[in-house]
């Protein structure tokens, strides 16, 4: 037998004995993805393989999203501004006639003054301010009209039909703190009409990062909830009223997915938009390689909540206490309807898209290896002649 045939046979024999694992590849084959799912202990490393169909797309559409309104149950009208410790308060007092405690006597040069302005006072830790002849007046927790009534009551039988006007010249208690990805982080005073989250963010100069990459964390009464800023735009009900003492932290978190396998772009791919669908993500990854990919083996890998996994497959064993379930969604893009289904599925941050090689690709690789192995033998035979 000629040497070239012997060499070719030897290479083929080695490949057969070693199996397809001896061939270079970008990832598992479609069949390996299916087999590996049942070959491991589901309590530790297992994952679900799910064919994407209309029912599964409907289940994914029910996936709950973070909600500020759901977290804080805040659908009330704007809060009423109240005086708090640290606020600066100005008090003006009028009397009905001259010659009283707070008015100057009549003179030849003028009618005299019937009012006095008490300089700004900072509300002390005991929650009170001092008003001459009225003593210490508790003001913390009360609104200005209520404080005015307290002052007038304290001055009865002392001043001549007194009237009082209380204004908050420097608001500290009725503020919200805005930090993070805003143009000017600050303690923002809340107006009497009430301010929603977007109002407060605008008062702090607006966001610096793209909206689709910005997340809002609201901390209130020891609780914190985080939502994408885009939700406040898409769902006005989520743009709830801000309360005194709230802290808003805006964080930039670029949203990305990873593309592997027989795609035109194997890399970490940014969304560059407020949200993308599966078909858009495949396109962003460069599409499928015509000479290499298997259109029936497009996979979306992600971690799902247990309730989503149970809705998809009630029989899948989920160990108690497990917070997430690894799920692999298989999409057959040979079926035209799958393109419409892919448009209904939203890609999430840190998802993985993997496209397996077509089965014929391994045959091509074998032939390429055989050709490379046989070429030196043919060259030697040619030179010996």
C-alpha positions, 0 to 999 in steps of 0.5 A, a space after each residue: 500500500 502506498 505510503 500516502 494511503 497508509 498515512 491517511 488511514 492512520 490519521 482517519 483511524 486516530 480521529 475515529 478512536 479519539 472521537 469528535 472531541 479531538 477536533 478543534 471547536 468553539 463550543 459543544 455541539 447541539 447534541 452535546 448541549 442536550 446530553 450534558 443537561 441530563 448527564 449531571 446532578 440537577 441538584 448542583 450543576 444541572 440545567 434545563 433545555 427548553 424549546 422556544 415555542 409560543 407557550 414558553 414565550 408567553 411564560 417569559 412575558 409574565 416575568 415580574 420586574 422590579 417595582 417601586 410602587 409595588 415595593 413601597 405601596 406609594 400611590 398617595 398624593 403629594 406629602 404635606 410639608 412639615 417643619 423639622 429639626 434643623 429648618 430655619 424659620 422666620 416669624 412675623 407678628 402683627 398687632 391690630 393697633 399701635 402701642 402694643 408689645 410688637 408695635 412702635 408708638 404713634 409719632 408726629 413723623 409717622 403712624 408707627 409700625 404695627 409688626 415685627 419680624 423675628 430673625 431666622 431661628 434654627 429649630 432646635 433638637 427639642 423641636 422648638 423655637 423662641 417667640 418673645 412673650 410667648 416662650 418656647 413654641 414646639 414646631 417640629 412635625 407641624 405645618 406653618 399654619 399650625 405653628 401660626 395658631 400656636 403663636 397667636 394662642 400664646 400671645 392672647 391677652 398679651 398683644 393687641 389682637 395678634 396675627 402671625 405669619 410663619 415661613 420656612 426660610 431654609 428647608 432641611 427636613 423636607 429634602 431628599 438626597 440625590 447622589 450618583 450619576 447626576 450632574 450635581 448631587 445635592 440635598 434637594 428641597 421638596 416643594 409644597 405641591 410634592 415632587 416625583 422621582 423624575 422631578 428630584 432628579 431634574 432638580 439635581 441636574 439630570 442624569 449623566 449616563 444614558 437612560 438605558 444604562 441607568 438604575 435608580 435605587 430608592 432608600 426609605 425607612 430602612 428599605 431599598 428598591 432598585 429599578 431601571 430608570 427606563 421603567 419610570 419613563 415607560 410606566 408613569 405609575 412607577 414615578 412615585 412621590 419622593 418623601 422627606 428623608 428619601 435617598 436616591 442613588 443613580 448607578 450606571 450599569 452597562 447592559 451586555 450579553 455574550 455571544 459565542 460559537 458560530 456567530 460573526 462576533 464572539 465578544 461581550 456585546 453592549 445593548 446600546 438601547 433601552 432593551 433588545 429582543 433575541 432576534 436583535 441580539 443575534 443580529 448584533 452578534 453578527 448573525 449566523 455564519 453561513 458556512 459554519 452555523 447550525 440554524 436549528 441550534 441557537 441557544 439562549 442561556 440564562 438564570 431564571 427565577 424558580 417560579 419561571 422554571 416551574 411554569 415552563 416545566 412543572 416536573 423539573 426537579 428544583 432543590 429547596 432553597 435554590 434562588 435561580 435555575 439555569 435554563 438553556 432555550 433552544 431556538 430553531 431558526 430554520 423555522 420561519 415562525 421562530 423569528 417572530 418568537 425570538 422577537 417576543 423574547 427580551 434579552 437580559 443583562 449577562 445573558 449568553 447566546 451560543 450558536 452551535 456548529 453544523 454537523 457537516 462542519 466536523 466532516 470538513 474539519 476531518 477532511 482538512 486534517 486528512 489533507 494536511 496529513 497527506 500532503 507531505 507524503 504526496 510531496 515526498 513521492 513526487 520528489 522521489 520520482 
